[in-house]
């Protein structure tokens, strides 16, 4: 079972919590045991699992990534968004989460996050829930 989550980001760099969307996709799939894949089909954004309770963690993450990969640099890509591409590669395009008893098996503080590095934009994320053994 697959689902597409569509949304619009508001800032150049932003963390969007997708946990609720992904939980609903798992629940509607009726898969009891399996895996949930969350995939970002964009080259200037990523998917992460990180703490979702303290908003300072997301702000700190974006600050550290900006320090590692500054917006301006000796980049050759003409669109001016090389930093976004590099950050997306560092963070990755997907995450997989186990499903047991029909629920995502996230840790107490974990959330599934979309990492925007080239916004604001219309974005989409694909959520695929697969049953164990299929």
C-alpha positions as CSV (number, residue, x, y, z in Angstrom):
1,X,0.0,0.0,0.0
2,X,1.4,3.4,-1.0
3,X,0.3,6.9,-0.2
4,X,1.5,10.3,-1.4
5,X,1.7,13.2,1.1
6,X,1.5,16.6,-0.6
7,X,2.4,19.8,1.3
8,X,4.0,23.3,0.8
9,X,7.1,24.4,2.7
10,X,7.3,27.9,4.0
11,X,11.1,28.7,4.3
12,X,14.3,28.1,2.4
13,X,15.4,25.7,5.2
14,X,12.8,24.0,7.3
15,X,12.0,20.8,9.2
16,X,8.4,19.5,8.7
17,X,7.1,16.8,11.0
18,X,5.5,14.0,8.9
19,X,5.0,11.6,11.7
20,X,1.2,12.0,11.9
21,X,0.8,11.5,8.1
22,X,3.0,8.4,8.2
23,X,1.1,6.9,11.2
24,X,-2.2,7.4,9.4
25,X,-0.8,5.7,6.3
26,X,0.3,2.7,8.4
27,X,-3.1,2.5,10.2
28,X,-5.0,2.7,6.9
29,X,-2.8,0.0,5.3
30,X,-3.9,-2.6,7.9
31,X,-0.4,-4.1,7.8
32,X,0.3,-5.7,11.2
33,X,3.9,-6.7,10.8
34,X,6.2,-5.2,8.2
35,X,8.1,-2.1,7.2
36,X,7.2,1.5,6.3
37,X,9.4,3.3,3.7
38,X,9.3,7.1,3.6
39,X,10.8,8.4,0.4
40,X,11.5,12.0,-0.8
41,X,11.7,12.3,-4.7
42,X,13.4,15.7,-4.6
43,X,17.1,16.5,-5.0
44,X,17.1,19.4,-2.6
45,X,15.4,17.9,0.4
46,X,15.7,14.8,2.6
47,X,14.1,12.6,5.2
48,X,15.4,12.1,8.7
49,X,14.3,10.5,12.0
50,X,15.2,12.7,14.9
51,X,13.9,14.2,18.1
52,X,10.6,15.9,17.5
53,X,9.7,17.2,20.9
54,X,12.1,20.1,21.3
55,X,12.0,22.5,18.3
56,X,15.5,23.7,19.2
57,X,16.8,20.3,17.9
58,X,15.5,21.1,14.4
59,X,16.8,24.6,14.5
60,X,20.2,23.4,15.7
61,X,20.3,20.8,12.9
62,X,19.7,23.4,10.3
63,X,22.3,25.7,11.8
64,X,24.9,23.0,11.9
65,X,24.2,22.0,8.3
66,X,24.4,25.7,7.2
67,X,27.9,25.8,8.9
68,X,29.0,22.6,7.1
69,X,27.6,23.6,3.8
70,X,27.2,27.4,3.5
71,X,24.7,28.9,1.1
72,X,27.4,30.8,-0.8
73,X,30.5,29.0,-1.9
74,X,32.8,28.4,-4.8
75,X,29.9,26.4,-6.5
76,X,29.5,25.9,-10.2
77,X,25.9,24.9,-10.4
78,X,24.1,27.9,-12.1
79,X,20.8,27.6,-10.2
80,X,22.4,28.8,-7.0
81,X,21.1,25.9,-4.9
82,X,24.2,23.7,-4.7
83,X,24.1,23.9,-0.9
84,X,20.6,22.4,-0.9
85,X,21.8,19.5,-3.1
86,X,24.8,18.8,-0.9
87,X,22.6,18.9,2.3
88,X,20.1,16.5,0.7
89,X,22.9,14.0,-0.1
90,X,24.2,14.3,3.5
91,X,20.7,13.6,5.0
92,X,19.5,11.0,2.5
93,X,16.3,10.6,0.5
94,X,14.6,7.9,2.6
95,X,14.0,6.2,5.9
96,X,12.6,2.8,6.8
97,X,10.7,2.1,10.1
98,X,9.5,-1.2,11.4
99,X,5.8,-1.8,11.8
100,X,4.7,-4.2,14.6
101,X,1.2,-4.7,15.9
102,X,0.0,-2.3,13.2
103,X,2.1,0.6,14.6
104,X,5.3,2.4,13.7
105,X,8.1,1.4,16.0
106,X,9.6,4.8,16.7
107,X,11.4,5.6,19.9
108,X,9.8,7.8,22.5
109,X,11.3,11.0,21.2
110,X,11.6,10.2,17.5
111,X,9.7,11.8,14.7
112,X,9.8,11.4,10.9
113,X,11.0,14.7,9.4
114,X,11.1,16.2,6.0
115,X,14.2,18.4,5.6
116,X,13.7,21.3,3.2
117,X,16.8,23.0,1.9
118,X,15.5,24.9,-1.2
119,X,12.1,26.3,-0.2
120,X,9.5,27.4,-0.2
121,X,8.2,24.8,-2.6
122,X,5.4,22.4,-3.2
123,X,6.7,19.0,-2.0
124,X,5.6,15.4,-1.9
125,X,6.7,12.4,0.0
126,X,5.9,8.8,-0.8
127,X,4.9,6.4,2.0
128,X,4.9,2.7,1.2
129,X,3.8,0.2,3.8
130,X,4.9,-3.4,3.1
131,X,3.8,-6.5,4.9
132,X,6.5,-8.8,6.3
133,X,7.2,-11.7,3.9
134,X,5.7,-10.0,0.9
